[in-house]
Amino acid sequence: MHILLTGGTGLIGQHLCQLWRGQGHRLTVWSRRPDEVAKICGAGVRGVVRLDDIDADDAVDAVVNLAGAPIADRPWTAARRTLLWASRVTLTEQLLAWLERREQRPQVLVSGSAVGWYGDGGERELTEASAPVKEDFASQLCIAWEETAQRAQALGMRVVLVRTGLVLAADGGFLSRLRLPYKLGLGGPLGDGRQWMPWIHIEDQIALIDFLVQHKDASGPYNACAPEPVRNRAFAKCLGRALRRPAFMPMPALLLRAGLGELSTLLLGGQRARPVRLLAAGFTFRFNDLQSALDDLSSRL
Ligand SMILES: NC(=O)c1ccc[n+]([C@@H]2O[C@H](COP(=O)([O-])OP(=O)(O)OC[C@H]3O[C@@H](n4cnc5c(N)ncnc54)[C@H](OP(=O)(O)O)[C@@H]3O)[C@@H](O)[C@H]2O)c1
């Protein structure tokens, strides 16, 4: 297959490239830094700075759309919101415009989203049939991102939306940011620690994207999180145990709200999300239990 990725140089994209290169697929990554693509994604992966650099007769079979500026890196100032929006919604609009121009269209578009699509769900159990519970900037962003990608259906493509939870990996993402505070013994729950945290091991995230690309009857939204979400305080306890460090130092909600503004809703709110549609489709998670996922990654953290 010839697979086109956006965000191919990111955490999830790099792991996908590794899997698909190993399987002999041909990969093209649309990137702001095309010259670095082969170094980051592996030899033979082509980087393009413009989609029109892909020849009209060079058929693309599948598109995986993951690009987006990091959402939790800094407070959501007006300028940051504009960038977060442009790097997902506007970029996906550009992708759609290119797909529209192509005579030979890919069969499938797998497009990124997040469990944040639901907003803070409180205690409610969330499946793909649930509506957004409480809208905030992150959920509005995901809703617009999904709606834009969904338009590829009118072009005759199968569209899959991957509502991803917190991806646990040893080489980037959320865990690499927690490593230092936990190693210093400063880890612990955020706020009252009761908020639900849908998580997923990187290996399962890659396997499920591959599964959704391959399964010709898969379409629509899929919660990409392990079947057993945990509360934030249980997460802190498991991570402390995996790193053999104490994890009792709570981070007061007031401090998070004062320092991060609305971004704090990502940390203090949560989703009790379940991957109902993936399980129904026959996908098997390798990591169902958080402690086993963290123990697997901890020696590489
Ligand atoms: N990791 C998670 O825990 C998680 C959870 C839920 C949802 N997601 C979503 O899934 C997607 C992939 O996640 P990830 O962790 O692999 O992301 P990542 O490591 O942050 O990489 C995303 C990629 O997006 C591109 N990008 C960054 N800033 C950009 C900008 N201003 N304009 C255009 N492109 C930009 C970059 O590609 P180039 O530099 O090559 O252009 C980057 O490699 C993201 O959109 C993220 O929001 C991730």
The ligand as an SDF file (V2000), in Angstrom:
LIG
                    3D

 48 52  0  0  0  0  0  0  0  0999 V2000
   -0.1920   11.5800   22.1880 N   0  0  0  0  0  0  0  0  0  0  0  0
   -1.3570   11.6240   22.8500 C   0  0  0  0  0  0  0  0  0  0  0  0
   -1.4340   11.2940   24.0620 O   0  0  0  0  0  0  0  0  0  0  0  0
   -2.6120   12.0540   22.1250 C   0  0  0  0  0  0  0  0  0  0  0  0
   -3.8350   11.9380   22.7800 C   0  0  0  0  0  0  0  0  0  0  0  0
   -5.0050   12.3390   22.1250 C   0  0  0  0  0  0  0  0  0  0  0  0
   -4.9300   12.8670   20.8470 C   0  0  0  0  0  0  0  0  0  0  0  0
   -3.7270   12.9690   20.2350 N   0  0  0  0  0  0  0  0  0  0  0  0
   -3.6810   13.5890   18.8940 C   0  0  0  0  0  0  0  0  0  0  0  0
   -3.1180   12.7120   17.9510 O   0  0  0  0  0  0  0  0  0  0  0  0
   -2.2710   13.4130   17.0530 C   0  0  0  0  0  0  0  0  0  0  0  0
   -0.9040   12.7490   17.0250 C   0  0  0  0  0  0  0  0  0  0  0  0
   -0.3920   12.7260   18.3510 O   0  0  0  0  0  0  0  0  0  0  0  0
    1.1820   12.7150   18.6340 P   0  0  0  0  0  0  0  0  0  0  0  0
    1.3530   12.5690   20.1040 O   0  0  0  0  0  0  0  0  0  0  0  0
    1.8480   11.7510   17.7150 O   0  0  0  0  0  0  0  0  0  0  0  0
    1.5470   14.2120   18.2060 O   0  0  0  0  0  0  0  0  0  0  0  0
    2.9730   14.9430   18.1860 P   0  0  0  0  0  0  0  0  0  0  0  0
    4.0620   14.0190   18.5880 O   0  0  0  0  0  0  0  0  0  0  0  0
    2.8150   16.1950   18.9760 O   0  0  0  0  0  0  0  0  0  0  0  0
    3.1930   15.2360   16.6270 O   0  0  0  0  0  0  0  0  0  0  0  0
    2.2580   15.8580   15.8470 C   0  0  0  0  0  0  0  0  0  0  0  0
    2.8450   16.3050   14.5270 C   0  0  0  0  0  0  0  0  0  0  0  0
    2.0510   17.3980   14.1120 O   0  0  0  0  0  0  0  0  0  0  0  0
    2.8210   18.2840   13.3400 C   0  0  0  0  0  0  0  0  0  0  0  0
    2.6730   19.6480   13.8720 N   0  0  0  0  0  0  0  0  0  0  0  0
    3.0600   20.1250   15.0740 C   0  0  0  0  0  0  0  0  0  0  0  0
    2.8150   21.4290   15.1630 N   0  0  0  0  0  0  0  0  0  0  0  0
    2.2620   21.7890   13.9740 C   0  0  0  0  0  0  0  0  0  0  0  0
    1.8060   23.0070   13.4360 C   0  0  0  0  0  0  0  0  0  0  0  0
    1.8640   24.1370   14.1470 N   0  0  0  0  0  0  0  0  0  0  0  0
    1.2850   23.0110   12.1860 N   0  0  0  0  0  0  0  0  0  0  0  0
    1.2240   21.8780   11.4660 C   0  0  0  0  0  0  0  0  0  0  0  0
    1.6630   20.6710   11.9180 N   0  0  0  0  0  0  0  0  0  0  0  0
    2.1670   20.6520   13.1520 C   0  0  0  0  0  0  0  0  0  0  0  0
    4.2810   17.8900   13.4530 C   0  0  0  0  0  0  0  0  0  0  0  0
    4.6810   17.3690   12.1770 O   0  0  0  0  0  0  0  0  0  0  0  0
    5.7900   18.1220   11.2510 P   0  0  0  0  0  0  0  0  0  0  0  0
    6.7710   18.7660   12.1880 O   0  0  0  0  0  0  0  0  0  0  0  0
    6.3860   17.0160   10.4690 O   0  0  0  0  0  0  0  0  0  0  0  0
    5.0510   19.1030   10.4040 O   0  0  0  0  0  0  0  0  0  0  0  0
    4.2660   16.8090   14.5470 C   0  0  0  0  0  0  0  0  0  0  0  0
    5.1820   15.7960   14.3110 O   0  0  0  0  0  0  0  0  0  0  0  0
   -2.1940   14.8590   17.5410 C   0  0  0  0  0  0  0  0  0  0  0  0
   -2.9290   15.6900   16.6980 O   0  0  0  0  0  0  0  0  0  0  0  0
   -2.7770   14.8230   18.9320 C   0  0  0  0  0  0  0  0  0  0  0  0
   -3.5380   15.9640   19.2610 O   0  0  0  0  0  0  0  0  0  0  0  0
   -2.5700   12.5790   20.8400 C   0  0  0  0  0  0  0  0  0  0  0  0
  1  2  1  0
  2  3  2  0
  2  4  1  0
  4  5  1  0
  4 48  2  0
  5  6  2  0
  6  7  1  0
  7  8  2  0
  8  9  1  0
  8 48  1  0
  9 10  1  0
  9 46  1  0
 10 11  1  0
 11 12  1  0
 11 44  1  0
 12 13  1  0
 13 14  1  0
 14 15  2  0
 14 16  1  0
 14 17  1  0
 17 18  1  0
 18 19  2  0
 18 20  1  0
 18 21  1  0
 21 22  1  0
 22 23  1  0
 23 24  1  0
 23 42  1  0
 24 25  1  0
 25 26  1  0
 25 36  1  0
 26 27  1  0
 26 35  1  0
 27 28  2  0
 28 29  1  0
 29 30  1  0
 29 35  2  0
 30 31  1  0
 30 32  2  0
 32 33  1  0
 33 34  2  0
 34 35  1  0
 36 37  1  0
 36 42  1  0
 37 38  1  0
 38 39  2  0
 38 40  1  0
 38 41  1  0
 42 43  1  0
 44 45  1  0
 44 46  1  0
 46 47  1  0
M  CHG  2   8   1  16  -1
M  END
$$$$
